[in-house]
Amino acid sequence: MGNHLKKIHQVYEEGEIPTDQTTIETCTKSTIKPEVLRKLIVEWIIDRRHAFNEIEAESFRKLIGYIDKAALSFIPRSGNTVRADILKYFAGCKSIMRESLATARSQIHLSLDLWTTPNHHHFMAITAHWTTSEYIAESTLLAIREVPGEHTGENLSITVFEVAKEYDIGDRLGYFMMDGATNNDTTIEWLDKRIREEGGIGFNPKERRLRCFGHIQNRVVRKLLFADKAKELERGMKEEEAENEAAKGSINEKEKVDWMEIESAKWRALGAVGKLHNIVKWVRLKPRRRSAFLDLHLVEFQKVDAFMLRSDNDTRWNSTRNMIQSALDQKERVAVFCAMEAGLAKDALTEQDWADLREIMELLEPFHYLTLLEENRGTQFGSIGLILWGMDLLLEKLENARKKSRNTPFQSAVDSAWAVLKKYYEYTDESVIHVAATVLDPRMKYSYFDRRWKKDWIKKAKETMIEFVARYREDEDNPTSTSIPPLAKSNRPIDIDSWRFGSTAKKEDELTRYLKAPLLFLGTPEANDGFDLLEWWKGNAKEYPTLARIAFDIFSVPAMSVEPERVFSG
């Protein structure tokens, strides 16, 4: 009742002063700027994902009043006001973003992701990527929109088209970095159709549709670890679920044991990784087993600190990698524990199993390392340029592993992983951007292909690169010439430039001159890691203006589509 009188009717007990009432202290001049404070509150609400009505809490208002009582009069009194502030600041930010995109030195590339809420609402996040006027690769979230209806390409393209029109980028759209879902193919096709129907330029959907390297690696590694049984394993009842169902009485003890044995048999069929999965689940499921594993006091273990085996999960292959590493680090302890537990007799790891686990770790290492490189946003490693040579590297690793003939589940898994990676590698032929990103790295040019590719592949790559550059030339002021136009005439009484430099018309086109120039050599790994491709092309744009335009376009394309995914993953 007291709280009701205070909040609704502003009736307080004798001697009590409301926290937001004007007093002598609150009349003193405050250094608080109301507009800044309101904006900071909005940023805090959004960043920490608080409810809008958080600012109505008495504890929050007490905190602000303690810091500066005058500030209380500037704080919104209701969640509705916070909502209005958010929309106001968003409108301002949207206007700034439109200006930034309008001054971009590149096309505007998009990455998309879909997410379904627990109550079955569907949302799409759309992220833009571009090279700024300061020659920096930039990314930002453009929109989060609810998507009604089915997830067909035709339906999804409506949302993308509306966002493109809002930001006035319909005719400046570049490449689309997305996962391997087939509805992404049709989304891009329908988007092109909608742009053309409204009089826009449109684009080549097949060429502009790119596939996220992170998703490709995930699919390949899951094949390597689980062969063709990943989905089947995910559908099965987990050990923890069986325990919970038994505790609730939904299944009896015999049914629980049967369920767990069925699941264990599925995993065991995978070979070393599946058997290790069963061991880890067995150890971690019961407190007694956890303690027994950690309390093994054998002399040979005293040099190695005991730690609990890492558990894998369904969504991240890195968790399986961590599980394997934690077992390899405690091989003897795991072996002794398995010998002590009758329930692990079928899953005891043989020497061949341990050898397979070590080889799996060796194969996973380049996948892990490339994933870390790809996460360097706005750098050479976070851009499209990493994908082609990264795939080449991974294919070679898998091909070498396939040459080791062995009649084990692991051999079948290696073959399946190689087949998936090869399929996605062939998709790179559909977009010349992969070749162009390699050629326009002044440290590689065609020398990379000379070392890594077959001669007929190199011939095709050179032909597509020439066509690609020619298309850019057609868009420029002098589309009929493949040479740099002569310098403009001046009012000088004597043409001292011709006297000093000879003919100002270049006889060779840009691409030829660029390729004839020596490769850029950087002597240390640190120098190569820190090399800024956009900065190099900024400095060489006058010598190679068309190639620079291409570089500004392609090196702002990300290697992965993680940006919109992060919106939903937090």
N, C-alpha and C positions, 0 to 999 in steps of 0.2 A: 504493500500500500504506500509506504514511504517513497519508494522509487517511482511509483506511478504519479504521486503528487509532484515530485521534483521534475520528472521528465515532461509530463503533459501540462501541468498547471503552474509550474514554477513556484511551488509552495515548499519552503525550506523550514527546518527546525530552528529554534531560537539560537542565534549566534553562528549559524552555519552560513557560509558565503559560497554561492555557486562558483564553479571553476571558470566559467566563461562570463561572469559578471564584471562590468567595468569598475575598476578601483583606481586609487591614486597611482598604484604601481603600473596598471595597464595604460594609464594616460601618459606615462613617460615615453619619450621618443624611442621607437624600436628600430633596430637595424634590419629587421626582417622585411624583405621585399615580397609583397603578397603574390605577385605573378610567379616569381621564382619558387616560392613555397608550394603553391598549388601544382606547379609542374613537377616538382620533386615528389610530391605525394602521389601523383599519377604514375611516375616512373617506379616508385616503390611498390604501389599496388600491382602494376603489371609485372615487374621483375620477380616479385615474390609470389605472384598469383594469389593475392589475397582477395577476399570478397570485397565488393565495393563498399559495403556498410561497415567495414573495419574501422573507418574514421568515426563512427558513431559510438564506439566502445568508450566507456568512461575511463578505463585504464589508459587508453591511448591519449585521450584529451588531458588527463592528469600529467602524463609524461610531457606533452607539448607545453602545458601550462607551467610546469616546473622549469623548463628550459627558457621560455619567454612567454609570460602571460599575455602580452599584447598579440602574440601570434594566434591565440585562440580565436580571435575575431576574424582571422583570415582563412581558417580551416573550414572546408565544406561541412555542413551539418547533416547531410544525408548521402546515402549511396547513389541516389539519383543525380546529385550534383557531381559526384565523382565520374559517373558515367558520361555526363554532359561534357565534363572537362576532357575526358579521354577522347571523345569524338571531335572536340575542338582542336586538340593538339594533333590528332591524327590527320585532320584536314590540312593543317599547316604543314606537317611533315610530308604529306602527299604532294602538296604544291612544290615543295623544295625538291622532292624526288623527281617530279616531272621535269623540272629545270635541269637536274643533274643528268637525266637520261637524254634530254634534248641536246646537251653539249658533249655527249659521249664521243670518243674517237673511234668507236667500234659499233658493230651491230649489237643488238640487245639479245642475249641468249637467255633461255628459260630452263628451269628445272622444276618438276612437279612431283607432288606426292599426295596420296589419298590416305585418309584415316577414318576408321569407323568407331564411334563412341560406344561405350557399353550399352547405351539405350538406343543404338542403331541409327544414329544420325551420321551422315557422311560429309566429310570436309576435305577440301583441296587446299594445299598450300602452294603458292607460286612464288618462286624466287628468280630474280633477274641477276645477270652477270654481264659486266661490260668493262671496257677500258675507259677510265675517266679522262678528263681534259688534262690532268696532271700525269698521265701515262701510268696509272696504277690500276691493277686488276681489282675490281670491286664487286661485291655481291650484297643484295639486300632483299628482304621479304617484301613483295608487292601486295599480296592479299592472302587472306584465309577466308574461303567462301564455302558455305554449305551447298552441297550438290544434291538436288532432289532427283529422284528417279534412278534408273539403272546406270551401271558403270560402263556404258557403251561408249565407244569413241565419239560417236555423233553427239551424245548427250554431254560428255565431258568437255568437248570442244567449245560448247556454248560459254562455259565459265571462263575458259582461257581467252576466248575472243572478246568477251566483255571487259576483262581486265586489260587486254592489249589496247582496246579503244580508250579506256579511261586514262591510260598513260600515254596515249598517242604514239604507240610504237608498232602498230600493225605492219607498216611498210619497212620497218627497221629490224624486224625479227631475224635472228641469226640461226643458231643451232639449239637443239632441244636435248638436254642430257636427262635421261630417265632410266628406270629399271627395265627389265626385259619383258614386262607384261605385254601381251599382244594388243590389248586395248589402247596402249600408248601409240602403237603404229597408226591405228585408225583415228585416234584423237588428232594427230598431226595432219593426217590426210584431210579430215573434215575442217580443221582450222584453216588450212590453205584454201579449201573450197569456199569457206565463208568470207575470207579476205578478198578473194577474187570476185565473188558475187557482189561485193560492195564497191567494186572498182579499184581494189588494191592491186599491188604488184604480185603478191603471192611468192611461193618458193617451191623448191623440189623436196617434197616430204621425205623421200627415201634417202636423199643425200644429207638432209638436215637432222635426221633422227639418229641420235647417238645413244650408246648403251653404257650405263654406269659401270666403271671398272670395279668398284667395290662389290656390286651385286654379282658381277661375273666371277670374281674371286670367291665369293661366298658359295656360289653354286658349284664351282670346281672343287673347293675344299670339302664341301659336304659329300660330294661323290667320292672323294679320296678317303674320307673317314667312314662313310656309311654305305658306299656303293649305291645301289638302287633302292635301298630300304629306308631312307630317311623318313618319308611320309608315313610308312607303316609303323615305324617306331614311335612317331609322335602321336599316333592315334591310340596306342595302347595305354592301359591303366598304369600309372606310375606306382612305385613302391609305396610312397607316402600316401597316395590316394587309397591304395588297398588297405593300409593300416587304418586310415580314417574311416573307411567304409566298415571295416570289421569292428572298430570301436563304437560306431553308431548302431551296429547290429544289422546293417544292410546285407552283409555277407557273413557267413560263419568262418571259423578258423580254417577249415579245410579248403573252402572256396578261396580264401585269401592266399593260402599257400599255393594253390593251383594257379591262380592269377599271376603270382609273382614268378612261379617257375616258367610259365608261358612267356612272360616278358623277358626273363633271363635267357631263355633259349633263343629268342629272336636276336638279342644282343650278342650272344655267344657265337652265333652263326657268322657274325661279321669278322671274327678273328680276334687279333690282339686288342684292338681298340674296344670291341664289344665286351670282351672278357674283363678288361680293366674297368670298364664302366660298371659291370656287375660287382666287382670287388669294392670299388669306391662306394657304391650305393649300400652294399652290405655293411661296410665299416661305419658309415655315417648314419645309418638308419636307427641304431640303438645306442643309447648312452654307454651301456656296458661294453659294446664293441669299440666305441671310440676310445674309451679309457684303456681298454686292453691293447689297442694298437699303439697308443702313445706311451704306455707303461712298460713296453718290452725293455727289460734291463739287461740285454746281452752285452758282453764286453765289446764285441765288434761294432756295436752301435754307438758307443760312448763318444766317438769322434764326430758323430753327426747328430745335430739337434733334431729331436722328433718334432714333426709338425703334421697337422691333419691333412690328409689327401684332399686336393682340390676337386670339387664336383663340376661336372659339365652340365650344360642346359641345352634346351632345344633351339635357341635363337642365335647364339653366338659361337662360331667355330673356335674363336680364341679361347673359350672356356674349356673346350676339349684339349686344345694345345696345352693349356695350363695344367689340366688334369694329368696328361701324359708326362709333362716335365716334373710334376710333383712326385709321380711314381718312380721315374728314372732316378731322381735324386735320392730315393729311399728304397732302391731295388731289394736289398737284402731284408730290410724290415718287412716289406710287402710279401716277399717269398716266405719268410718264417711265419708271418701271421696267417697266410693262406694254408700253410701246413697244419696250423693249430686249429683251424675252423673247418669242421666237417661240411658245413654248408657251402664252402667255396671249393670243394674238391674238383668240380667240373670246370671251374674258372681259373685254376692255378696256371700261371703263365710259364710256358716252356722257354728255353733259350732262344728258339726261333721267334717266339712271340716278342721277347725283349728286343731281339734284333730288328723285328718289324717296327716296333715302337720307336727305336732309335732312327730308323730310316724315315719314318713318318715325320718325326721332328725335323730331320734335315730337309725334307720336302716342304714342310710348313714354314720354314724360316724365311725364304724369299717372299712368300705370301704375306707373312707378318710384317716384314721390313717394308715392302711396297705399300702396304696399308698405312703404315706410319708416315711414309713420304707423302702419300696422297692427301693426308690431313693437313698438310702445310698450305693453307689457303692463300691465294694471291701470289704464289711462287711458281717457279718452273715445274716443281714436282706436283703441285696441286692442279696443274693445267692439263689440257688434252695431250700435250707433248709426251707425257709419261706412258700413255696407254700402249702404243705400238711396241716400243722397245721393252716395256714391262711384260707384254704378252709373249714376245719372242723369248725372253729370259725364262719365263715360267714353262713355256712349251719345251724348251731344251731340257729343263730339269725333269719334266715328266717323261720325255722321250728317252732320256738316259735311264730312268727308273724302269721303263717298259722293257728295255733290253735285257734286264736281269730275269731270266726265265725261272719261275717258281710256281708250283701248283698250290697256291694259297689264296684265301679270300682277299688278301692284300693286293695280289697281282691283278685280280679282277677289278678292284677299286681303282688302281692306278690307270688301268685301261679306260674305265668309265670317266675318270677325271680328265684324262687327255682328250677324249672324244668331245666332252662339253666345251673345253677351252678351244679346241680346234674349230668347233661350230661358231663360237663368238668371234674368233680370229677372222674367219671368212667374212663376217659382217663388216669388218673394217674396210673391205673393198668397196663398199657402197658409198663411202664418203672419203673424198680426197683429202679432207682435213688432217687425217692421220699421217699421210705422207708429207703434206705441206708443213706440219708442225715439226717434223724431223728435218726436212730440207732447210727450213728457215731458222734452225738453230745453227749459228755460225761455227759451232764447234764440231758439227756432224755433216751437214749438207748430205750429199750422196755417199760419202765415205762410209757411213753406217751401213747402208744397203750393200755396198761393195763387199763389206766384210761378212754380212749376216744373211743376205738373200741370194736366191738363184738368179741367173742372168735374165731369164724371161720375165721374172717378177720385176727386176730393176727396169727393164725396157718399158713395161706397162706403167710403172710408177712415174717415169720421166715423161711419158706421153700425157698422162692425166695431169701432171703438175704444169706442163706447158699450157694445156687447155684451161686449167684453173686460173693461171695468171692472165691469160688472154681475156677471160670473162671480166676480170677486174679492169683491165685496160679499156674494155668497151664502155664501161661506166664513166670513164674520165673525159676530160675536155677534148682530147684529141683521139677519138676511138679508132681511127683508121691507121694510126702509126704505131709500130711496135718499138720505136726508138724515142729517146728523150728529146722533146722539141728544143730547138736552139734557144739560147738566151734572148730575152726580149731586147730590141734595139733601143739604144739610148740616144741622148742628144749630144754625145761626145763628138767633137770634131774629128777624132781619129779613133778607129776601132782597135783600142789597145788590147782587148781581150783576145781577138783573133791573132793579133801580133804575138801575144805571149803564149796562148794556149792552142793555137791552131783552130780548126773547125770546132765550133761549139756543139754541133750535132753529133751525138754518139752513134757510131756505126753498129754497135752491138746492143741488144736489148738488155734490160735490167737483170733478168734471170741469168743470162749468160755471163755478164760481167760479175755478178755476185758469186756464181759458181767458180769462176776462174780465180777469184781472190783467194789468198791462202786461208786455210782453216784457222780459226781462232784457237790458240793453245793457251790453256791455263794450267799452270804447273802443279797445283796442289788440290787435293780433295776439297779443302776448305774454300778455295777460290771457285771451284766448279759448283759447289753447293750454294754459294752465295751469289752466283751469276744471275743477273736480272735481264731476262730476254727483252722485256718491254723497254727498259732503259737503253739497251744496246740499239734497238731499232729506232728509238727516239733520236739517238745520236747519229744514225745513218739514214734518216728519212730523206734528207736532201739528195743523197747519192742514189738511193733506191726508193723513190716515193711510192710506187705501186706495191712493191714487196712489203714496205712498211705498213701500208694500209691493211694488207692481208695479215701481217703479224699482229697488228693491234686487234684485229677481229678474232683470230684463232687462239691467241695466248690468254684471252680472257675467258675461254671456255673451260669449265672445271672438268677434272677427271672423274668426278663422282657426283651423284645427285643427293648428297647428304644434307645440303643446306635446308631444303624444305622438310626433310625427315626430322631434323633436329627440332623443328617447331613443335612436333607432336611428341617427341621423346623427352623433351625438357632439357 
